[in-house]
Amino acid sequence: MSIQHDQSLATPVAAIAGGISPALWKASIVAELAEVVRNEAVNAEYRHLVVNCSEEAAAAQPGQFFQLLCPQPAGEQPFLRRPMSLYGADPDKRQVEFLYKVTGAGTRGLDTLKPGDRLDIMGPLGVGFTLDPSWRHIVAVGRGAGLATLAPLARAAKANGTRVTAVFSARRPELLVSVELFQRHGADVIAVTDAEATSGPANVERILRRQIAEGRCDAFFTCGSSRLMRVQQRLAREFGLPGQVAMEQQMACGIGLCYCCVRDFNVNGEIVNRRVCWDGPVFDLMEALP
């Protein structure tokens, strides 16, 4: 199965019918059986899954996601594919990575995978993050699943010549992920946790205001916390800063056909409906509603 993500769902047959040479058509989304390379725990909650894949899948961009057809654990039958944020993509090795938390039948199925097993993946899907070449320094704020979703930004920002300050939030220090990944790419990481009473919106706002005052915030990037998103929206409005947010939402098809993932957005004062899987999952920070 191959699909072009150009809002027309063109296929090779459609390309030929439209008079386009098949040699010029190239899939941007693929469904394939990927080979598991690694599937191991990184802490008490999260597991790191790495698979070998096609060139098309390995071209995934930060903020995009895949639909995974999870194995069936004993006594359970997960039916729909599970959306999974991209944690990393390596075009040279032809690999993609995911970070997941075992919470239901689908992720319990993922937990059974061993190196050499095959996993049915479909992607890359959706609209990812955009980095303006003029941005010299960005701030990424993540919590929970957002720690995984924001991870590919570290590599992309470095390639763009953009410095990153990452503010990562978790319940406890040992549950923080992506810290070393961001640091390897030259980012400054500020960790805040519930256990240390540093993760509240008021303290995060103080941290962000300091970044702005020091000229270290040309744009906000965020995922994983509505409370922290609202803080960034308020600061973005106050200081005239752009921003992008990766939205989390339950999905079924992942390609915009079922309208399961529709959310409300405020666009120039008008409430509009958008599909998170197709129009996003990355949206303008100022248009997102909690």
C-alpha positions as a Markdown table, in Angstrom:
| # | Residue | x | y | z |
|---|---|---|---|---|
| 1 | Met | 0.0 | 0.0 | 0.0 |
| 2 | Ser | 1.4 | 3.4 | -0.9 |
| 3 | Ile | -0.3 | 6.8 | -0.5 |
| 4 | Gln | 0.9 | 10.3 | -1.4 |
| 5 | His | 0.1 | 12.8 | 1.4 |
| 6 | Asp | -1.0 | 15.6 | -1.0 |
| 7 | Gln | -4.7 | 15.8 | 0.1 |
| 8 | Ser | -5.6 | 13.9 | -3.1 |
| 9 | Leu | -4.6 | 10.4 | -2.0 |
| 10 | Ala | -3.1 | 9.8 | -5.4 |
| 11 | Thr | -1.9 | 6.2 | -6.1 |
| 12 | Pro | 0.3 | 4.8 | -8.9 |
| 13 | Val | -2.9 | 3.9 | -10.8 |
| 14 | Ala | -4.2 | 7.4 | -10.4 |
| 15 | Ala | -0.9 | 8.8 | -11.5 |
| 16 | Ile | -0.9 | 6.8 | -14.7 |
| 17 | Ala | -4.5 | 7.7 | -15.4 |
| 18 | Gly | -3.7 | 11.3 | -15.0 |
| 19 | Gly | -1.0 | 11.1 | -17.6 |
| 20 | Ile | 2.0 | 11.1 | -15.2 |
| 21 | Ser | 4.8 | 8.7 | -15.9 |
| 22 | Pro | 5.0 | 5.9 | -13.3 |
| 23 | Ala | 8.8 | 6.6 | -13.2 |
| 24 | Leu | 8.0 | 10.1 | -11.8 |
| 25 | Trp | 5.7 | 8.9 | -9.1 |
| 26 | Lys | 7.2 | 8.3 | -5.7 |
| 27 | Ala | 5.3 | 7.2 | -2.6 |
| 28 | Ser | 5.6 | 9.4 | 0.5 |
| 29 | Ile | 3.7 | 7.0 | 2.8 |
| 30 | Val | 4.2 | 3.2 | 2.8 |
| 31 | Ala | 2.7 | 0.2 | 4.7 |
| 32 | Glu | 5.3 | -2.4 | 5.2 |
| 33 | Leu | 6.6 | -5.2 | 7.5 |
| 34 | Ala | 9.5 | -3.7 | 9.3 |
| 35 | Glu | 12.1 | -5.8 | 11.1 |
| 36 | Val | 12.6 | -5.2 | 14.9 |
| 37 | Val | 16.2 | -4.3 | 15.8 |
| 38 | Arg | 15.7 | -3.4 | 19.4 |
| 39 | Asn | 12.9 | -3.3 | 21.9 |
| 40 | Glu | 14.1 | -2.5 | 25.4 |
| 41 | Ala | 13.2 | -0.6 | 28.6 |
| 42 | Val | 14.7 | 2.8 | 29.1 |
| 43 | Asn | 13.1 | 3.4 | 32.5 |
| 44 | Ala | 10.3 | 2.1 | 34.7 |
| 45 | Glu | 7.6 | 3.3 | 32.2 |
| 46 | Tyr | 9.0 | 3.7 | 28.7 |
| 47 | Arg | 10.3 | 1.3 | 26.1 |
| 48 | His | 12.5 | 2.1 | 23.1 |
| 49 | Leu | 11.6 | 0.3 | 19.8 |
| 50 | Val | 13.9 | 0.5 | 16.8 |
| 51 | Val | 13.0 | -1.1 | 13.4 |
| 52 | Asn | 14.6 | -1.5 | 10.0 |
| 53 | Cys | 12.4 | 0.0 | 7.3 |
| 54 | Ser | 12.2 | 1.3 | 3.8 |
| 55 | Glu | 13.7 | 4.5 | 2.5 |
| 56 | Glu | 10.3 | 6.2 | 2.5 |
| 57 | Ala | 9.6 | 5.4 | 6.1 |
| 58 | Ala | 13.1 | 6.5 | 7.2 |
| 59 | Ala | 12.5 | 9.9 | 5.6 |
| 60 | Ala | 10.0 | 10.7 | 8.3 |
| 61 | Gln | 10.2 | 14.3 | 9.7 |
| 62 | Pro | 10.1 | 15.6 | 13.3 |
| 63 | Gly | 6.5 | 15.7 | 14.5 |
| 64 | Gln | 5.1 | 13.1 | 12.1 |
| 65 | Phe | 3.8 | 9.7 | 13.3 |
| 66 | Phe | 3.2 | 6.1 | 12.2 |
| 67 | Gln | 0.2 | 3.8 | 12.5 |
| 68 | Leu | 1.4 | 0.5 | 14.0 |
| 69 | Leu | -0.5 | -2.8 | 13.7 |
| 70 | Cys | 0.4 | -4.2 | 17.1 |
| 71 | Pro | 0.8 | -7.9 | 17.7 |
| 72 | Gln | -2.0 | -9.6 | 19.7 |
| 73 | Pro | -1.0 | -10.4 | 23.2 |
| 74 | Ala | -2.4 | -13.6 | 24.8 |
| 75 | Gly | -6.1 | -13.3 | 25.3 |
| 76 | Glu | -6.4 | -9.9 | 23.6 |
| 77 | Gln | -7.2 | -8.8 | 20.1 |
| 78 | Pro | -6.3 | -5.1 | 19.4 |
| 79 | Phe | -8.1 | -4.4 | 16.2 |
| 80 | Leu | -7.1 | -0.9 | 15.0 |
| 81 | Arg | -3.7 | 0.4 | 14.3 |
| 82 | Arg | -2.1 | 2.4 | 17.1 |
| 83 | Pro | -0.7 | 5.9 | 16.3 |
| 84 | Met | 2.8 | 6.4 | 17.5 |
| 85 | Ser | 4.9 | 9.5 | 17.4 |
| 86 | Leu | 8.2 | 9.4 | 15.7 |
| 87 | Tyr | 11.1 | 9.3 | 18.2 |
| 88 | Gly | 13.9 | 9.2 | 15.7 |
| 89 | Ala | 14.6 | 8.5 | 12.0 |
| 90 | Asp | 17.9 | 7.6 | 10.4 |
| 91 | Pro | 17.8 | 7.6 | 6.6 |
| 92 | Asp | 21.4 | 6.2 | 6.3 |
| 93 | Lys | 20.6 | 3.1 | 8.4 |
| 94 | Arg | 17.0 | 3.1 | 7.1 |
| 95 | Gln | 15.6 | 2.9 | 10.6 |
| 96 | Val | 12.8 | 4.6 | 12.6 |
| 97 | Glu | 12.4 | 4.7 | 16.4 |
| 98 | Phe | 9.5 | 4.9 | 18.8 |
| 99 | Leu | 9.2 | 5.4 | 22.5 |
| 100 | Tyr | 6.1 | 3.9 | 24.0 |
| 101 | Lys | 4.5 | 3.3 | 27.4 |
| 102 | Val | 2.7 | 0.0 | 28.0 |
| 103 | Thr | -0.9 | 1.1 | 28.8 |
| 104 | Gly | -3.3 | -1.1 | 26.8 |
| 105 | Ala | -3.7 | -4.1 | 24.6 |
| 106 | Gly | -1.8 | -2.5 | 21.7 |
| 107 | Thr | 1.2 | -1.5 | 23.6 |
| 108 | Arg | 1.2 | -4.8 | 25.5 |
| 109 | Gly | 1.5 | -6.4 | 22.1 |
| 110 | Leu | 4.4 | -4.2 | 21.2 |
| 111 | Asp | 6.0 | -5.3 | 24.4 |
| 112 | Thr | 6.2 | -8.9 | 23.1 |
| 113 | Leu | 8.3 | -8.0 | 20.1 |
| 114 | Lys | 11.9 | -9.3 | 19.9 |
| 115 | Pro | 14.8 | -8.6 | 17.6 |
| 116 | Gly | 14.1 | -10.2 | 14.2 |
| 117 | Asp | 10.3 | -10.1 | 14.6 |
| 118 | Arg | 8.2 | -8.2 | 12.0 |
| 119 | Leu | 6.0 | -5.2 | 12.7 |
| 120 | Asp | 3.4 | -3.8 | 10.3 |
| 121 | Ile | 4.0 | -0.1 | 10.1 |
| 122 | Met | 2.3 | 2.6 | 8.0 |
| 123 | Gly | 3.8 | 6.1 | 7.6 |
| 124 | Pro | 5.2 | 8.6 | 7.9 |
| 125 | Leu | 1.9 | 10.4 | 8.4 |
| 126 | Gly | 0.7 | 13.9 | 9.2 |
| 127 | Val | 2.2 | 17.3 | 9.1 |
| 128 | Gly | 5.4 | 17.8 | 11.2 |
| 129 | Phe | 7.3 | 20.6 | 12.7 |
| 130 | Thr | 8.8 | 23.4 | 10.6 |
| 131 | Leu | 12.1 | 25.2 | 11.4 |
| 132 | Asp | 12.6 | 28.6 | 10.0 |
| 133 | Pro | 16.3 | 29.0 | 8.9 |
| 134 | Ser | 16.3 | 32.5 | 10.6 |
| 135 | Trp | 15.6 | 31.1 | 14.0 |
| 136 | Arg | 18.8 | 31.1 | 16.1 |
| 137 | His | 17.4 | 29.7 | 19.3 |
| 138 | Ile | 14.1 | 27.8 | 20.0 |
| 139 | Val | 12.6 | 26.6 | 23.2 |
| 140 | Ala | 11.0 | 23.1 | 23.4 |
| 141 | Val | 8.6 | 22.3 | 26.3 |
| 142 | Gly | 7.5 | 18.7 | 26.8 |
| 143 | Arg | 5.9 | 16.4 | 29.3 |
| 144 | Gly | 4.8 | 12.7 | 29.1 |
| 145 | Ala | 4.4 | 11.6 | 25.5 |
| 146 | Gly | 5.7 | 15.0 | 24.5 |
| 147 | Leu | 9.2 | 14.0 | 25.6 |
| 148 | Ala | 9.2 | 11.5 | 22.7 |
| 149 | Thr | 7.4 | 13.6 | 20.1 |
| 150 | Leu | 9.8 | 16.5 | 20.5 |
| 151 | Ala | 13.0 | 14.3 | 20.4 |
| 152 | Pro | 13.6 | 14.5 | 16.6 |
| 153 | Leu | 13.7 | 18.3 | 16.9 |
| 154 | Ala | 17.1 | 18.0 | 18.5 |
| 155 | Arg | 18.8 | 16.6 | 15.4 |
| 156 | Ala | 16.8 | 18.8 | 13.0 |
| 157 | Ala | 17.6 | 22.0 | 14.9 |
| 158 | Lys | 21.3 | 21.2 | 14.9 |
| 159 | Ala | 21.2 | 20.6 | 11.1 |
| 160 | Asn | 19.4 | 24.0 | 10.8 |
| 161 | Gly | 22.0 | 25.8 | 12.9 |
| 162 | Thr | 19.5 | 26.5 | 15.6 |
| 163 | Arg | 20.3 | 26.2 | 19.3 |
| 164 | Val | 17.7 | 24.6 | 21.6 |
| 165 | Thr | 16.7 | 25.0 | 25.2 |
| 166 | Ala | 14.5 | 22.0 | 26.3 |
| 167 | Val | 12.3 | 22.3 | 29.3 |
| 168 | Phe | 11.3 | 18.7 | 30.2 |
| 169 | Ser | 8.7 | 17.9 | 32.8 |
| 170 | Ala | 7.9 | 14.6 | 34.5 |
| 171 | Arg | 6.5 | 13.2 | 37.7 |
| 172 | Arg | 9.9 | 12.0 | 39.0 |
| 173 | Pro | 13.5 | 12.6 | 37.7 |
| 174 | Glu | 13.9 | 8.9 | 36.8 |
| 175 | Leu | 11.0 | 9.2 | 34.4 |
| 176 | Leu | 12.6 | 11.9 | 32.2 |
| 177 | Val | 13.5 | 10.7 | 28.7 |
| 178 | Ser | 15.2 | 12.4 | 25.7 |
| 179 | Val | 17.5 | 14.4 | 28.0 |
| 180 | Glu | 20.7 | 12.7 | 26.8 |
| 181 | Leu | 19.5 | 12.8 | 23.2 |
| 182 | Phe | 19.0 | 16.6 | 23.3 |
| 183 | Gln | 22.3 | 17.1 | 25.1 |
| 184 | Arg | 24.2 | 15.0 | 22.4 |
| 185 | His | 23.0 | 17.5 | 19.9 |
| 186 | Gly | 24.1 | 20.5 | 21.9 |
| 187 | Ala | 20.8 | 21.5 | 23.5 |
| 188 | Asp | 20.5 | 22.9 | 27.0 |
| 189 | Val | 18.1 | 20.9 | 29.1 |
| 190 | Ile | 16.2 | 22.1 | 32.1 |
| 191 | Ala | 14.4 | 19.4 | 34.0 |
| 192 | Val | 11.4 | 20.1 | 36.2 |
| 193 | Thr | 9.5 | 17.4 | 38.2 |
| 194 | Asp | 6.4 | 17.1 | 40.4 |
| 195 | Ala | 8.5 | 15.3 | 43.0 |
| 196 | Glu | 10.8 | 18.4 | 43.3 |
| 197 | Ala | 7.9 | 20.8 | 43.1 |
| 198 | Thr | 9.4 | 22.5 | 40.1 |
| 199 | Ser | 7.0 | 21.5 | 37.4 |
| 200 | Gly | 4.1 | 23.9 | 38.1 |
| 201 | Pro | 3.1 | 26.4 | 35.4 |
| 202 | Ala | 4.3 | 29.4 | 37.5 |
| 203 | Asn | 7.8 | 28.1 | 37.8 |
| 204 | Val | 7.9 | 27.0 | 34.1 |
| 205 | Glu | 6.7 | 30.5 | 33.2 |
| 206 | Arg | 9.6 | 32.0 | 35.1 |
| 207 | Ile | 12.0 | 29.8 | 33.2 |
| 208 | Leu | 10.5 | 30.7 | 29.9 |
| 209 | Arg | 10.5 | 34.4 | 30.7 |
| 210 | Arg | 14.2 | 34.2 | 31.5 |
| 211 | Gln | 14.9 | 32.5 | 28.2 |
| 212 | Ile | 13.0 | 35.3 | 26.4 |
| 213 | Ala | 14.8 | 38.0 | 28.4 |
| 214 | Glu | 18.2 | 36.5 | 27.4 |
| 215 | Gly | 17.3 | 36.4 | 23.7 |
| 216 | Arg | 17.2 | 32.7 | 23.6 |
| 217 | Cys | 13.6 | 32.1 | 22.3 |
| 218 | Asp | 12.7 | 32.8 | 18.7 |
| 219 | Ala | 9.9 | 30.3 | 18.8 |
| 220 | Phe | 8.1 | 27.8 | 21.0 |
| 221 | Phe | 7.7 | 24.1 | 20.4 |
| 222 | Thr | 5.6 | 22.0 | 22.7 |
| 223 | Cys | 3.7 | 18.7 | 23.3 |
| 224 | Gly | 2.2 | 16.8 | 26.2 |
| 225 | Ser | 0.7 | 19.3 | 28.6 |
| 226 | Ser | -2.3 | 21.6 | 28.1 |
| 227 | Arg | -1.3 | 23.6 | 31.2 |
| 228 | Leu | 2.2 | 24.4 | 29.9 |
| 229 | Met | 0.8 | 25.0 | 26.4 |
| 230 | Arg | -1.4 | 27.8 | 27.8 |
| 231 | Val | 1.6 | 29.4 | 29.5 |
| 232 | Gln | 3.4 | 29.4 | 26.2 |
| 233 | Gln | 0.4 | 30.8 | 24.4 |
| 234 | Arg | 0.2 | 33.7 | 26.9 |
| 235 | Leu | 4.0 | 34.5 | 26.5 |
| 236 | Ala | 3.8 | 34.1 | 22.7 |
| 237 | Arg | 1.0 | 36.7 | 22.6 |
| 238 | Glu | 2.8 | 39.0 | 25.0 |
| 239 | Phe | 6.1 | 39.0 | 23.2 |
| 240 | Gly | 5.0 | 38.4 | 19.6 |
| 241 | Leu | 6.6 | 35.0 | 19.3 |
| 242 | Pro | 5.6 | 32.2 | 16.9 |
| 243 | Gly | 5.1 | 28.6 | 18.1 |
| 244 | Gln | 4.0 | 25.1 | 17.1 |
| 245 | Val | 2.3 | 22.4 | 19.1 |
| 246 | Ala | 2.0 | 18.7 | 18.5 |
| 247 | Met | -1.5 | 17.6 | 19.5 |
| 248 | Glu | -2.4 | 14.3 | 21.0 |
| 249 | Gln | -5.6 | 12.6 | 20.0 |
| 250 | Gln | -7.2 | 9.2 | 19.6 |
| 251 | Met | -7.1 | 8.1 | 16.0 |
| 252 | Ala | -8.5 | 5.2 | 13.9 |
| 253 | Cys | -7.4 | 5.4 | 10.3 |
| 254 | Gly | -4.6 | 8.0 | 10.5 |
| 255 | Ile | -5.1 | 9.3 | 7.0 |
| 256 | Gly | -8.0 | 11.6 | 7.4 |
| 257 | Leu | -10.9 | 9.4 | 6.2 |
| 258 | Cys | -12.7 | 8.4 | 9.4 |
| 259 | Tyr | -12.9 | 11.9 | 11.2 |
| 260 | Cys | -12.3 | 10.2 | 14.5 |
| 261 | Cys | -9.6 | 12.7 | 15.6 |
| 262 | Val | -11.4 | 16.0 | 14.9 |
| 263 | Arg | -10.6 | 18.8 | 17.4 |
| 264 | Asp | -11.6 | 22.5 | 17.6 |
| 265 | Phe | -9.2 | 25.3 | 16.8 |
| 266 | Asn | -9.5 | 29.0 | 17.1 |
| 267 | Val | -8.5 | 30.6 | 13.7 |
| 268 | Asn | -8.8 | 34.4 | 13.7 |
| 269 | Gly | -11.6 | 34.3 | 16.3 |
| 270 | Glu | -13.6 | 31.6 | 14.5 |
| 271 | Ile | -13.9 | 28.0 | 15.8 |
| 272 | Val | -13.0 | 25.5 | 13.1 |
| 273 | Asn | -12.8 | 21.7 | 13.0 |
| 274 | Arg | -9.6 | 20.0 | 11.9 |
| 275 | Arg | -8.4 | 16.5 | 11.7 |
| 276 | Val | -5.4 | 16.0 | 13.9 |
| 277 | Cys | -4.0 | 13.1 | 11.8 |
| 278 | Trp | -4.3 | 14.9 | 8.5 |
| 279 | Asp | -4.2 | 18.6 | 9.2 |
| 280 | Gly | -1.7 | 18.0 | 12.0 |
| 281 | Pro | -0.6 | 16.6 | 14.4 |
| 282 | Val | 1.5 | 19.8 | 14.4 |
| 283 | Phe | -0.5 | 23.1 | 14.5 |
| 284 | Asp | 0.1 | 26.8 | 15.1 |
| 285 | Leu | 0.5 | 27.2 | 18.8 |
| 286 | Met | -2.0 | 30.2 | 18.9 |
| 287 | Glu | -4.8 | 28.3 | 17.2 |
| 288 | Ala | -4.8 | 25.3 | 19.5 |
| 289 | Leu | -7.4 | 24.9 | 22.1 |
| 290 | Pro | -6.9 | 22.7 | 25.3 |
